[in-house]
Amino acid sequence: MSAESQTFDPYRSPTLPEVPYAPPMTTGRPGWLTTLCVLCIVLGALGLMNSLLGAFGAIAGPAFQKAIQPKASAKMPQGFQDAQIEFQENINAVQAKYFWATVPALGFRAVAAVLLLIGGIRSLSLVESGRQTLLIACGVAVVFELLHAILQSVVAMDMMTIVNEYIEKVLQSVPKNNNGPDLGKIMPTIVRWSILGSLIFGFLIALAKIGLYIFGLVYLRKPHVQALFQNTSKPPLLSPAA
């Protein structure tokens, strides 16, 4: 059989040209990118609300607490009343002591929160400026979380001392029950471990946030992620993740 008859054989599949395989172009958002953006948006919104509430507490907190503080009852022991007044004064003193550290921290938090919000929203649309903003936001947020954890630990130590003194004075004003447990030893221990537990929980939350931001700093610099932002055909904001 000649080569010409083989070429026009109707029962033979045509021979396809040999070309190198090129993988299909993907224009959707990977699941990791979508998750990162959504978490950054949520943390940014929460951080912005906490900044506003914290600013209100730092500026108007002492006056607001004084206005809503219940008046001492005539039936309340004098030692308990004195302990309560001293406790509130010590709390106000600690807040005043760290006022000039707390206010800049609130401003720092607000900046990081706004950057996370803007960067997360724009990165969902695969806008290159959004990716760059989110990179800056993750870097700023890492620094904030580290400094905020240190500040919170210092403030918590002072608060622990004040609360322990308050508990001891309150227990001294309460008549002792020789048949019951020694509250003078139990209550300070419970309070101390409660404060330490909340402090440890706060550290764990801060570590989780820092881990997320470090992941964002690494992930957003990957070549295939950067290529998504360079693609001109953008998926809609609420498109399913690829």
Contacts in CASP RR format, 6 or more apart in sequence:
PFRMAT RR
TARGET T0000
AUTHOR 0000-0000-0000
METHOD contacts of the structure
MODEL  1
MSAESQTFDPYRSPTLPEVPYAPPMTTGRPGWLTTLCVLCIVLGALGLMN
SLLGAFGAIAGPAFQKAIQPKASAKMPQGFQDAQIEFQENINAVQAKYFW
ATVPALGFRAVAAVLLLIGGIRSLSLVESGRQTLLIACGVAVVFELLHAI
LQSVVAMDMMTIVNEYIEKVLQSVPKNNNGPDLGKIMPTIVRWSILGSLI
FGFLIALAKIGLYIFGLVYLRKPHVQALFQNTSKPPLLSPAA
6 12 0 8 1.000
25 231 0 8 1.000
26 228 0 8 1.000
26 242 0 8 1.000
27 228 0 8 1.000
27 231 0 8 1.000
27 233 0 8 1.000
27 234 0 8 1.000
27 235 0 8 1.000
27 242 0 8 1.000
28 126 0 8 1.000
28 228 0 8 1.000
28 235 0 8 1.000
28 239 0 8 1.000
28 241 0 8 1.000
28 242 0 8 1.000
29 124 0 8 1.000
29 126 0 8 1.000
29 228 0 8 1.000
29 235 0 8 1.000
29 239 0 8 1.000
29 241 0 8 1.000
29 242 0 8 1.000
30 225 0 8 1.000
30 228 0 8 1.000
30 241 0 8 1.000
30 242 0 8 1.000
31 241 0 8 1.000
31 242 0 8 1.000
32 219 0 8 1.000
33 123 0 8 1.000
33 219 0 8 1.000
33 225 0 8 1.000
33 228 0 8 1.000
33 241 0 8 1.000
34 124 0 8 1.000
34 241 0 8 1.000
36 123 0 8 1.000
36 134 0 8 1.000
36 212 0 8 1.000
36 215 0 8 1.000
36 216 0 8 1.000
36 219 0 8 1.000
36 220 0 8 1.000
37 119 0 8 1.000
37 120 0 8 1.000
37 121 0 8 1.000
37 123 0 8 1.000
37 124 0 8 1.000
37 134 0 8 1.000
38 124 0 8 1.000
39 212 0 8 1.000
40 116 0 8 1.000
40 117 0 8 1.000
40 119 0 8 1.000
40 120 0 8 1.000
40 123 0 8 1.000
40 134 0 8 1.000
40 137 0 8 1.000
40 138 0 8 1.000
40 212 0 8 1.000
41 116 0 8 1.000
41 117 0 8 1.000
41 120 0 8 1.000
41 121 0 8 1.000
41 124 0 8 1.000
43 113 0 8 1.000
43 116 0 8 1.000
43 141 0 8 1.000
43 209 0 8 1.000
43 212 0 8 1.000
44 112 0 8 1.000
44 113 0 8 1.000
44 114 0 8 1.000
44 116 0 8 1.000
44 117 0 8 1.000
45 113 0 8 1.000
45 117 0 8 1.000
46 113 0 8 1.000
47 109 0 8 1.000
47 110 0 8 1.000
47 112 0 8 1.000
47 113 0 8 1.000
48 110 0 8 1.000
48 113 0 8 1.000
48 114 0 8 1.000
48 117 0 8 1.000
50 109 0 8 1.000
51 106 0 8 1.000
51 107 0 8 1.000
51 109 0 8 1.000
51 110 0 8 1.000
51 113 0 8 1.000
52 110 0 8 1.000
54 102 0 8 1.000
54 106 0 8 1.000
55 103 0 8 1.000
55 106 0 8 1.000
57 64 0 8 1.000
58 95 0 8 1.000
58 99 0 8 1.000
58 102 0 8 1.000
58 103 0 8 1.000
58 106 0 8 1.000
61 95 0 8 1.000
62 92 0 8 1.000
62 95 0 8 1.000
62 96 0 8 1.000
65 88 0 8 1.000
65 92 0 8 1.000
66 88 0 8 1.000
69 88 0 8 1.000
72 81 0 8 1.000
72 84 0 8 1.000
77 173 0 8 1.000
77 174 0 8 1.000
78 173 0 8 1.000
79 169 0 8 1.000
79 172 0 8 1.000
79 173 0 8 1.000
80 170 0 8 1.000
80 173 0 8 1.000
80 174 0 8 1.000
82 169 0 8 1.000
83 166 0 8 1.000
83 169 0 8 1.000
83 170 0 8 1.000
83 173 0 8 1.000
84 166 0 8 1.000
84 170 0 8 1.000
86 166 0 8 1.000
86 169 0 8 1.000
87 162 0 8 1.000
87 163 0 8 1.000
87 165 0 8 1.000
87 166 0 8 1.000
90 162 0 8 1.000
90 165 0 8 1.000
90 166 0 8 1.000
91 159 0 8 1.000
91 162 0 8 1.000
94 155 0 8 1.000
94 158 0 8 1.000
94 159 0 8 1.000
94 162 0 8 1.000
95 102 0 8 1.000
97 158 0 8 1.000
98 151 0 8 1.000
98 154 0 8 1.000
98 155 0 8 1.000
101 151 0 8 1.000
102 151 0 8 1.000
105 144 0 8 1.000
105 147 0 8 1.000
105 148 0 8 1.000
105 151 0 8 1.000
108 140 0 8 1.000
108 144 0 8 1.000
108 147 0 8 1.000
108 148 0 8 1.000
109 144 0 8 1.000
109 148 0 8 1.000
111 140 0 8 1.000
112 137 0 8 1.000
112 140 0 8 1.000
112 141 0 8 1.000
112 144 0 8 1.000
115 133 0 8 1.000
115 134 0 8 1.000
115 136 0 8 1.000
115 137 0 8 1.000
115 140 0 8 1.000
115 141 0 8 1.000
116 134 0 8 1.000
116 137 0 8 1.000
116 138 0 8 1.000
116 141 0 8 1.000
118 130 0 8 1.000
118 133 0 8 1.000
118 137 0 8 1.000
119 130 0 8 1.000
119 131 0 8 1.000
119 133 0 8 1.000
119 134 0 8 1.000
119 137 0 8 1.000
120 130 0 8 1.000
120 133 0 8 1.000
120 134 0 8 1.000
120 137 0 8 1.000
122 129 0 8 1.000
122 130 0 8 1.000
122 131 0 8 1.000
122 133 0 8 1.000
122 134 0 8 1.000
123 130 0 8 1.000
123 131 0 8 1.000
123 133 0 8 1.000
123 134 0 8 1.000
123 220 0 8 1.000
123 229 0 8 1.000
124 237 0 8 1.000
125 234 0 8 1.000
125 237 0 8 1.000
126 228 0 8 1.000
126 229 0 8 1.000
126 231 0 8 1.000
126 234 0 8 1.000
126 235 0 8 1.000
127 229 0 8 1.000
127 234 0 8 1.000
128 229 0 8 1.000
128 230 0 8 1.000
130 229 0 8 1.000
131 220 0 8 1.000
131 225 0 8 1.000
131 226 0 8 1.000
131 229 0 8 1.000
134 216 0 8 1.000
134 220 0 8 1.000
135 216 0 8 1.000
135 217 0 8 1.000
135 220 0 8 1.000
135 221 0 8 1.000
138 213 0 8 1.000
138 214 0 8 1.000
138 216 0 8 1.000
138 217 0 8 1.000
138 220 0 8 1.000
139 213 0 8 1.000
139 217 0 8 1.000
141 209 0 8 1.000
141 213 0 8 1.000
142 210 0 8 1.000
142 213 0 8 1.000
142 214 0 8 1.000
142 217 0 8 1.000
145 206 0 8 1.000
145 209 0 8 1.000
145 210 0 8 1.000
145 213 0 8 1.000
146 206 0 8 1.000
146 210 0 8 1.000
148 206 0 8 1.000
149 202 0 8 1.000
149 203 0 8 1.000
149 206 0 8 1.000
152 199 0 8 1.000
152 202 0 8 1.000
153 199 0 8 1.000
153 203 0 8 1.000
156 195 0 8 1.000
156 198 0 8 1.000
156 199 0 8 1.000
159 195 0 8 1.000
160 191 0 8 1.000
160 192 0 8 1.000
160 195 0 8 1.000
160 196 0 8 1.000
163 191 0 8 1.000
163 195 0 8 1.000
164 188 0 8 1.000
164 191 0 8 1.000
164 192 0 8 1.000
167 184 0 8 1.000
167 187 0 8 1.000
167 188 0 8 1.000
167 191 0 8 1.000
168 184 0 8 1.000
168 188 0 8 1.000
171 183 0 8 1.000
171 184 0 8 1.000
171 187 0 8 1.000
174 183 0 8 1.000
219 225 0 8 1.000
220 226 0 8 1.000
END
